[in-house]
Amino acid sequence: MRPKSKVKKVESFLDHFGNIAVESFHYLALFIIGCMVIWSAGHTVIDILTIKQFASIDDILLLFIYLELGAMVGIYFKTNHMPVRFLIYIAITALTRLLISDIQHTHKASMDLVIITGSILILALAILVVRYASWTYPSVIRDKHNEKPLPQGKTPRPEDDELA
C-alpha cells in the first residue's frame, strides 16, 4: 500500500506542476496577443487620424475585428474558455470587409460576390448550429479530480454551459 500512496503523491505533484505550467503559458500568450491587438488597433487609429484624415468603411470594420479579438482575449482571461463563436464572428466581419471593399473598387456584379455572401451565410448558419447545440447539449466543465456524476435523470442546465 505504501508505494501506491507515494506514486499518487508524485502524480498529484506532477499534475499540479503541469497545470501551473499550462496556465502560465496561456496567460503569457494571451497577454502578448492582447498587447498586439491593442497595438495594432492604436496604430490603425493613428494612421486614420494622421495620414488618411477620415475613416473608410474598411477601417471601421478592421477596428471591429480588433474589438472582437480583444473581447475574445478578455473572455478567455475571465472564463479560461475560448468561445468558438467569436472566431466565427471575426470571420464574418472579415468577409464583410472584403465584400464591401470589392464592391467599392470594382462596382461590378461577379461570381466572387456570390461566393463571399454564400460564405457569410454558411458562417451565420454555423453560429446558429453552435448556439443551438450548446443550449440543447450544454457542456459543464469540471475538474478532472472532482468528477461528481449528476443525479439520475438530471441534465445540466443550458445556463451552466460556460462555452455558450
C-alpha positions, 0 to 999 in steps of 0.5 A: 500500500505504501508505494501506491500512496507515494506514486499518487503523491508524485502524480498529484505533484506532477499534475499540479506542476503541469497545470501551473505550467499550462496556465502560465503559458496561456496567460503569457500568450494571451497577454502578448496577443492582447498587447498586439491587438491593442497595438495594432488597433492604436496604430490603425487609429493613428494612421486614420487620424494622421495620414488618411484624415477620415475613416473608410468603411474598411477601417471601421470594420478592421477596428471591429475585428480588433474589438472582437479579438480583444473581447475574445482575449478578455473572455478567455482571461475571465472564463479560461474558455475560448468561445468558438463563436467569436472566431466565427464572428471575426470571420464574418466581419472579415468577409464583410470587409472584403465584400464591401471593399470589392464592391467599392473598387470594382462596382461590378456584379461577379461570381466572387460576390456570390461566393463571399455572401454564400460564405457569410451565410454558411458562417451565420448558419454555423453560429446558429448550429453552435448556439443551438447545440450548446443550449440543447447539449450544454457542456459543464466543465469540471475538474478532472479530480472532482468528477461528481456524476449528476443525479439520475435523470438530471441534465445540466442546465443550458445556463451552466454551459460556460462555452455558450 
